[in-house]
């Protein structure tokens, strides 16, 4: 990778290089440096396409790149876990999939590992969604919409889609579910609470299937 500026970037090369250094150490023996560099810069560019505020974009890109590299390592068998991997996908990753991911993590704890993504990610998580989830003890203030990538799909055991059509790639050996859930975009807090309840019922049922109670 060269030090010259990349098209579309807001001159964050120094931060991204430092991030790549950290990830290269973290994934030493798993990925070549070229792979680390590509994922870091691709992740930044993908988030920059929709971000309204770019101040913390390198930090978010670091979280996104780490998640993607972890997923890639899992799909290759380099990282293993007993937790079930669940991916929630909606269009903007600003409402339904964020709520589902937060609720499943809340109820499932260490028994599950949850990711979410969007086929057309929004600039940020919906404010009413953040407020509604805070009411049940789920903090989404640090979450951000992420584009759907092949690596997180490959790493998932279960993929739950909500209104994203055929955007999600299909791989054999995975369980796919499609939940017909109302989109909370532009709705009142009361309406979002109703959607939260709908998703919560579905999430609890899914968790019971994934982790049945001992007889």
Buried (B, 14 or more C-beta within 10 A) or exposed (E): BEEEEBEEBEEBBEBBBEBBBBBBEEBEEBBEBEBBBBBBBBBBBBBBEBBEEBEEBBEBBBBBBBBBBBBBBBBEEEBEEEBBBBBBBBBBBBBBBBBBBBBBBBBBEEBBBBBBBBBBBBBBBBEBBBEBBEEBEBEBEEBBBBBBBEBBBBBBBBBBBBBBEEBBEEEEEBBBBBBEBBBBBEBEBEBBBBBBEBBBEBBBEBBEEBBEEEE
